[in-house]
Amino acid sequence: MLLIAVSLLAAGGGPVLFAQTRLGAGARPFRMYKFRKFDVRCDPHGLALTVAGDNRMTRIGRVLAATKFDELPQLWNVIIGDMAIIGPRPESLAFADCF
């Protein structure tokens, strides 16, 4: 994880982590963490989904997405009890009203 963080800092500066509010069990909101895949200059209110060939993604971000290493910081969410390793994926607020 340290190697990923250093790589992200060297390639484009900070922040290294991306945090997003998600809905957990009982519709309880919490902050979910991931390694940043997109360029820091991206509009934070842009497209809510990542699509194939997304030009907002950095070169390191493409590797992180392909290997799923971008999700390693979510282990913190598991440790503090916001998420479980097994079970439904917490939904983003942008799609919560669909359920």
N, C-alpha and C positions, 0 to 999 in steps of 0.2 A: 504494500500500500504506500510505503514511503517512496519507492521508486516511481510509482504512478504520480504521486503528488509533486515530486521534484521535476518529472517530465512535463507535467502540465504548467508548472511555474516557468520552466525554461522555454517552453514553446510559446506561451502567450500571456504569462503573468497570472495573477490571481483574479478571482477566487478559484480555489482548487475544487471546492465542493459546491454542489447545486442543492438547494433545499426547496422543497415544495410541500405545501399543506395537502395532506391526504386524509381521507376518512377511514378510521379504523373500526374495530368492533363497536357496535352500538352507535354508529355514526359519530364517534368521538374524533375530532380533528387532532392531528399531530403533524410534526415536521419530519418528512422523510428525506434522507440524505443520499446523494449519489456523487460520483466524481463528475465534474463538468465535461460534457462532450462538445458543447457548442462554443463558438467564438464569443469572447466577452463583449463584443460590440453588438451582439444580436439583441433585437427588441424583446424585452422580457414578456411582452404581451402579444407576441407573434403566435404562429400556428401552435396549437396545443398538442399535436401529434408529431412524431418523427416519422418521416416517410423515406422510402428507399432513395438513395442518392441525394439526400437532403444537403444543400450547399451551405447550411449554417454550421455543419459539423466540421470540427478540426480533423487533421490527419490522425492525431492521437485519439480523438474521440471516436473515429471509425474503428480503430483497433479495440478500444474499450467496449464499444457496442457489440462488435463481432464476438468478443470473448466473454461478454457479460461482466467484465471486471469493473465496469462503471457502477455496478450495484454492490460492491464490497462494503462501502460505508453503511449500508443498510443493516449490517451486523450490529452496529450500535443500536439501531432501532429495535432489534431483536433482544439485545442484552437489557435494555431499559424497559422492555415490555410493551412497546408500541406495536410491534409486529410479531408474527410467528413465522418460523421457517416453513411450516406446512400450513396450507389454508389459502383462502382467497386473497388475491392481491388487493391492497388498499387502493381505492379509486380516487382519482384526482377530483378536485372540486368542480372542474370544468365539465365533468361527465356524471357527477353525483346525482343530478336531477333526473337522469335517464333510468335510474334504478328505483 
